[in-house]
Amino acid sequence: MLTHRIAKTLLAGMLIAAATPSLAAEPASPPPPTKAKKQAKKIIDENGNALICKKVRLTGSRVPKDTCASAAEWKELEAEGYRD
Protein backbone atom coordinates (compact mmCIF):
# COMPACT_ATOMS: atom_id res chain seq x y z
CA MET A 1 0.00 0.00 0.00
CA LEU A 2 2.87 2.40 0.82
CA THR A 3 4.61 1.72 -2.48
CA HIS A 4 1.33 2.31 -4.29
CA ARG A 5 0.99 5.74 -2.58
CA ILE A 6 4.62 6.62 -3.49
CA ALA A 7 4.01 5.59 -7.09
CA LYS A 8 0.88 7.81 -7.27
CA THR A 9 2.80 10.74 -5.81
CA LEU A 10 5.67 10.31 -8.26
CA LEU A 11 3.26 10.01 -11.20
CA ALA A 12 1.41 13.15 -10.11
CA GLY A 13 4.69 15.05 -9.79
CA MET A 14 5.81 13.93 -13.24
CA LEU A 15 2.47 15.02 -14.78
CA ILE A 16 2.69 18.43 -13.14
CA ALA A 17 6.29 18.86 -14.29
CA ALA A 18 5.35 17.90 -17.84
CA ALA A 19 2.40 20.30 -17.89
CA THR A 20 4.36 23.38 -16.76
CA PRO A 21 6.53 25.29 -19.22
CA SER A 22 10.23 24.74 -18.96
CA LEU A 23 12.01 27.20 -16.68
CA ALA A 24 15.13 27.11 -18.82
CA ALA A 25 13.32 27.73 -22.12
CA GLU A 26 14.23 31.39 -22.58
CA PRO A 27 15.66 33.82 -20.08
CA ALA A 28 13.62 36.90 -19.34
CA SER A 29 14.72 40.05 -21.09
CA PRO A 30 17.23 42.03 -19.03
CA PRO A 31 16.11 45.31 -17.47
CA PRO A 32 16.97 48.44 -19.42
CA PRO A 33 20.45 49.77 -18.68
CA THR A 34 20.67 52.51 -16.08
CA LYS A 35 22.80 55.57 -16.44
CA ALA A 36 26.03 55.22 -14.51
CA LYS A 37 26.56 58.96 -14.17
CA LYS A 38 24.06 60.95 -12.13
CA GLN A 39 22.17 63.66 -13.95
CA ALA A 40 22.90 67.20 -12.82
CA LYS A 41 20.07 69.73 -12.85
CA LYS A 42 20.67 73.25 -14.12
CA ILE A 43 18.73 76.08 -12.52
CA ILE A 44 18.86 79.88 -12.48
CA ASP A 45 19.09 81.60 -9.08
CA GLU A 46 17.41 84.91 -8.16
CA ASN A 47 20.41 86.91 -9.48
CA GLY A 48 20.26 85.24 -12.91
CA ASN A 49 23.31 83.04 -12.32
CA ALA A 50 23.26 79.50 -13.70
CA LEU A 51 23.68 76.87 -10.99
CA ILE A 52 24.34 73.15 -11.35
CA CYS A 53 22.61 70.98 -8.75
CA LYS A 54 23.91 67.50 -7.96
CA LYS A 55 22.89 64.88 -5.41
CA VAL A 56 25.74 64.57 -2.89
CA ARG A 57 26.09 61.83 -0.28
CA LEU A 58 27.41 63.30 2.93
CA THR A 59 29.61 61.20 5.18
CA GLY A 60 27.48 59.43 7.77
CA SER A 61 24.24 59.84 5.83
CA ARG A 62 22.43 57.40 3.58
CA VAL A 63 20.23 60.09 2.06
CA PRO A 64 21.79 62.19 -0.72
CA LYS A 65 21.38 65.96 -0.45
CA ASP A 66 20.89 68.35 -3.37
CA THR A 67 23.86 70.71 -3.56
CA CYS A 68 23.83 73.63 -6.00
CA ALA A 69 26.87 75.62 -7.12
CA SER A 70 28.10 77.48 -10.18
CA ALA A 71 30.30 75.75 -12.74
CA ALA A 72 33.34 77.61 -11.36
CA GLU A 73 32.53 76.51 -7.80
CA TRP A 74 32.20 72.86 -8.93
CA LYS A 75 35.62 73.13 -10.64
CA GLU A 76 37.09 74.48 -7.38
CA LEU A 77 35.54 71.64 -5.38
CA GLU A 78 36.88 69.06 -7.84
CA ALA A 79 40.35 70.64 -7.66
CA GLU A 80 40.19 70.29 -3.85
CA GLY A 81 39.45 66.58 -4.17
CA TYR A 82 35.66 66.41 -4.27
CA ARG A 83 34.34 63.37 -6.21
CA ASP A 84 30.71 62.74 -7.14
C-alpha positions in Angstrom: 0.0 0.0 0.0 2.9 2.4 0.8 4.6 1.7 -2.5 1.3 2.3 -4.3 1.0 5.7 -2.6 4.6 6.6 -3.5 4.0 5.6 -7.1 0.9 7.8 -7.3 2.8 10.7 -5.8 5.7 10.3 -8.3 3.3 10.0 -11.2 1.4 13.2 -10.1 4.7 15.0 -9.8 5.8 13.9 -13.2 2.5 15.0 -14.8 2.7 18.4 -13.1 6.3 18.9 -14.3 5.4 17.9 -17.8 2.4 20.3 -17.9 4.4 23.4 -16.8 6.5 25.3 -19.2 10.2 24.7 -19.0 12.0 27.2 -16.7 15.1 27.1 -18.8 13.3 27.7 -22.1 14.2 31.4 -22.6 15.7 33.8 -20.1 13.6 36.9 -19.3 14.7 40.1 -21.1 17.2 42.0 -19.0 16.1 45.3 -17.5 17.0 48.4 -19.4 20.5 49.8 -18.7 20.7 52.5 -16.1 22.8 55.6 -16.4 26.0 55.2 -14.5 26.6 59.0 -14.2 24.1 60.9 -12.1 22.2 63.7 -13.9 22.9 67.2 -12.8 20.1 69.7 -12.9 20.7 73.3 -14.1 18.7 76.1 -12.5 18.9 79.9 -12.5 19.1 81.6 -9.1 17.4 84.9 -8.2 20.4 86.9 -9.5 20.3 85.2 -12.9 23.3 83.0 -12.3 23.3 79.5 -13.7 23.7 76.9 -11.0 24.3 73.2 -11.4 22.6 71.0 -8.8 23.9 67.5 -8.0 22.9 64.9 -5.4 25.7 64.6 -2.9 26.1 61.8 -0.3 27.4 63.3 2.9 29.6 61.2 5.2 27.5 59.4 7.8 24.2 59.8 5.8 22.4 57.4 3.6 20.2 60.1 2.1 21.8 62.2 -0.7 21.4 66.0 -0.4 20.9 68.4 -3.4 23.9 70.7 -3.6 23.8 73.6 -6.0 26.9 75.6 -7.1 28.1 77.5 -10.2 30.3 75.7 -12.7 33.3 77.6 -11.4 32.5 76.5 -7.8 32.2 72.9 -8.9 35.6 73.1 -10.6 37.1 74.5 -7.4 35.5 71.6 -5.4 36.9 69.1 -7.8 40.3 70.6 -7.7 40.2 70.3 -3.9 39.5 66.6 -4.2 35.7 66.4 -4.3 34.3 63.4 -6.2 30.7 62.7 -7.1 
